[in-house]
Structure formats: structure tokens, C-alpha cells
């Protein structure tokens, strides 16, 4: 059954992916009307999150953020599908790294680097940073999808620009292997989701709210002496993004426990306050409240 669902769906996804961008965004406008106005997909979660994060904004201001978010959310969905057939040249034109020299500068320290980011703007196109000046192997951490056919599709989409996806349960072994072999590589991690076991989690401030946080990136960086950087992404206009690399630390062991995690979430919070409609508000981030 899983194979049947995939083979029925894939041709449609491919046909959509080869459409010109103006047509893609026309479809996105139609999907927005269905998702937002007819279905109301996860509206309660979105409104709860926006109220928690922006309590001083008026109801009309939050409503505008909500509508703008759903428009971006639908664009993102179509842009992911479009990735199936996008060339490297098109990707570099639409997802620009504005300070590629920063990657070279950090790599000169002779350490592997964890590039961290949030679910903001087009985080799916972020894997294309391996098209930049780096010559290192790249690995992205993800959660395996139950349907093996769609899992392979996601790995192909995210991995077509020289980055290999590794399941979150296997990344520690890979890091140890690379360290044992003195291999210098780049890792990509997005870790702003809600941990399943909140009682054992570290709690910090995120958007002014006491929030359980994943600390894996910080733990790995200290254990293996990796450098840490944040990828700050801005949406220039529809279908165009800019990414800026910001060094967090090349010496993570110099920080107290959880300081790096706090810095990571401060970077995401800055992105959200700059462009609140671009965050992934459908995720039940504060389900503990």
C-alpha cells in the first residue's frame, strides 16, 4: 500500500515541479484559499502560538501575521516540490549566501562545524549552502519518515545539492566515526521543535516563554569539539531568499552548560521578530502550556 500511494503521487509531484514559478505561485494562491479559508488547517494552534508570542500586539495585527503566515506556508509547500527539478544554478540564484567568505573563515580553524537554523523562511532550501565555497562533505540531521518511498524522496530532494541526510538516531555514531578518521565535515541541524519528554528537558526562555529545548547540538559540539554557526535566512521576495552565516563559537567548551542552546534560540527569536509570518506556527511548540 505504501508503494502504491507513492507511485500514484510521485508523477503529480514531478509534473508540478516542472511548472514555471509564476504558475507554481498561482497554485499556491489557490491552495491558500482552501487551507486557510475552507479547511482552517491548525488555526487554533497558530492563534494560540501567536497570542503567546505577541501578547502586546492587537488582534488585527496578529490576524495579519496569521494570514501572511498561511500564504508563506503554502508557498513553502510548493517550493519544496519545485526542488525536485530545480538546477543548482536556479537554486543559487534564488537562495543566495550573502557572506560565503564566513564559511571559509570558520573552516580554517580545522574543525568540523554544526550549522544550526530554525524552521523559518525556506529552511528546506537551506541545504543548498553546500553549493557554496566549501569542499567538505555535508550531513543533515532529520527524522526518518515511516513510508520508505517518501523517505527516499525527501532524502533525494534535500540531498541533491551535496548533502546527505542522516537519521537523528544515527548521527552520534557518524560523528564519532568521522572524528576517529579525522574527517572534517559540515553538519546541519534544526532543533527548535518541542521535545517529547519535557520533564527531563532543559527549559529556557524562547519568545519570553519558559520552553523545553533540545540540547543535542550543544552536547555534540562540546563532546567532539565542533564549531557552531547559525544560518540566518531572510525572504527578499516571493521565491527569493538570502542566507547569512553567523558564528556562534569555534570553542564551545568555553561556555557553561546550556549557554549555547540559549544563544541558538535567541538567534531564532531575532528572526521571528524581524519577520514573524515566516516562522512555522502550525507546529504545537508550546503544547505544555
N, C-alpha and C positions, 0 to 999 in steps of 0.2 A: 504493500500500500504506500509506503514512504517513497519508493521508487516511482510509482505511478503518479503520485502528486507532483513530484519533482519534474518528471518528463512531460507532464501536462502544462506545468507552469513555466518552465525554462524558455520555451520558444517565445512566449508572450513577453517575458522579461528581455530577451535578446532583441525582439522587434522594437520594443520601447527604447532600448539603449541606443539604437542606431538612428533614432529620430533627431532632427536638429534641435538645438537648445530652445529656440522660441516655441516649438511645438511641445517640448518637454514641459515648459513652464505654463503653457496653455492647459495641459493635462493636470498640472499641479493646482491651477486655479479651480478646476472642476472638482478635484479630489478634496480640496479645502472646503468647498461648499458642502460636500457630503459628510466629511469627517467632523467639521465644526458645527454646521447648522442643522444637519439632519440626524447624525448619529450622536454628536456631542461626546466624542471619544475622550474618556477620562477627564471630563471637565471638572468634576468635583475635586480630583487630585490636584489639577492645575490651579484651581482657585484657592484651595487650601494652602498650597505652596506659596503662591503669590501673596496671600494675606499674611502668612508667617514671615516672609522675607521683606515685604514692603508695607508694614502696618501704617506708616505715616502717609502713604500715597492715597489719593482719593479713589473711590470705587471706579470712577470713569477712567482714571489713569491705569489702574490695574486691568480694567477691561480692554483698554487699548493694547497693553502688553500681551494680554491673553490672545487677542485676535492676531497680533503680529507674530506671536509665537507659533500659532497653528499654521499660518502661511509659511513661515520658515520650516516648520516641521514637515509639511507636505513637499516643499522644495527639496529638503534633505533626503526624503524618501526617494524622490525621482533622481536626484543627483547620485545616489548610491547605485541605482540601476544603470544610470548613464555610464558609470565607471566601467561597466562590462566591456564597452567598446571604445573607451577613450584612449587616445595615444599618449605617450609620455610628453610629447610637445604640447598637446592641448592641456594636459594636467599642469604642466609648469607655467603655462600662460594664465590659467585660472586659479591656481593655488601657488602664489609667489612667496618665496622665502626672502624677506627683505634684508636680513643680515646673515648671509651664508658664511661669512668670514668667522662668525661666532662658533660654528661647528668646528672649523679648522683650529681655531684658538683653543677650544676645550680639548680636542683630540690630541693636541701637542703635549698635554700633561701625561700621556702614556697610560691612560686608564680607560676601561670600559665606561660607558655613560648610560644612565637611565634618563630618557626624555619623558617627562610627565606632562599630562594635559588633562583637561576636563571635558565633559560632554557639552561642548559649547561650539557654536558656529558649525562648520563642517568638520567634525572630528574624524569622519571616515576618510576624507581626502588627506588627512594628516600623514598617513603612511607614505605619502609621496615625498616626504622630506629626504628619503634615501636617494632621490634623484639629484640631490644637492652635491656639494663638493666632497662628501665622504666616500671613502673606498672600503669602508668596513661592512661586514655583514650586519644585517638588521633583523631583529626579532621583536614581534609584537605579542603581548600577552592578551589572551582572550578566553572566553568561556565557551567550551565546545557545545555545538547545537546537537540536539538529540537525533534529528534527521541527518544521517551521514551524507546524503546527497546535497542538502542545502548547506551543511557544514563545509563540504568541499567547495561549494560555490562561493561562500563567504571567504574562505581562505584564498581562493583564486582571485576574487575581487580585491581584497585587501593586500594580497601578496604579489600582485602583478608588477608593482614598482619596487622590486628588490627587497622585500621584507617578508620574512617567514613567520606565520602565526604559530604560537606555542600555547597549549592549554595551560591555564593557571596552575593546575596541579602538577605540571611537569617542569615549570620554569626554574625551580630551585636546582633540580638536577642538571639542567642545561647550563645554568650559571656556574655551578661547581665544575662541570666538565670543561667549559671554556676557560675558567681560571686555571685549572690543572694543566691545560695545554697552552697557557699564556696567550690565549686568543683575545684580542681587543675588538669588542663588538659594541653595537648600539642596541639598546632595549627601549621599547615604547610601552608605557603603562598609563592607563586611565583608571583611577581608583577613587572616584568621588561617589560611588554607589553606596547604598546602605548595607552594612554588614548584617549577616543573618543572625549572629549571636551577639546581641548588643550588650549583654551583661559582662562579657569578657573583653569587649572592645574598648579602645581608648576614646574618650569623649573630649572634644574640643569645641571651639566656637566657629560656626560657619554661618554667615549671614546674620550674626548676632544671636544664633540659636545654639543651645547645647546639643551637639550632634555626635553620634558614634561614627568613627572613622577607621578606614583600612590603614594599616601602618606598614604593609608589606614592602613598599618601595624603600622606605627609610631603613627597615631591617636589612634588606638585601644590600643596600648601598653601604651600610656600616660593616656588614659581615664580609663582603668581598672588596671593600674599598673602591667603590664605583663613584664616578662623578654624577652630579644631579643637575638637570636643567628643566625649565618649564617652557612649553610651546604656547605662546600667546597668539590666538587667532582672531582676526577681525574680518568682518564681512564688508567688503568695499562696496559691492552692489550685487544684485541678483546673479548668482553663479560665479562670483569672483571673490577670492579671499586672500588675505595676507597673513603670513606667519612670522612671528618674531621669536627668536630663541633667547631665553634669559637664564643665565647661570644661577643656580641655587647655591651649589658648593661643589668644589672639587676635593674637599676634605670633610666628608660627612661625619667622621669620628670625632671632630672637634665640637659637635653640637650635643646638647643634652637630649635625652630621650624625648621624642615627640616634637621637638622644636622644628625639625624638617617637615614633618607632617603638617604642623600648623602653618608653616610658610607656604606649603603647597596649596592648602585651602585658602589662604589669603590671596594667592595668585588667581585662583578661580573666582573668588569673590570680587576681585577687581574687574575681571572680565564681565561678570554678571552685572555689576553696577554701571559699567560702561555701555553694555548692550543687553539689557535684561530679557529681551524677546528671543535671544539666541541660545538660551540655556535649555536643557532637556527637562522641561517642567512636568512632563507626563510621568516621570519616574517618582514613585512614592518615597522620596528621600527622607522625609520626616515622619515615617509611619509610626514611630514610637511615641508621637505626640497625639 
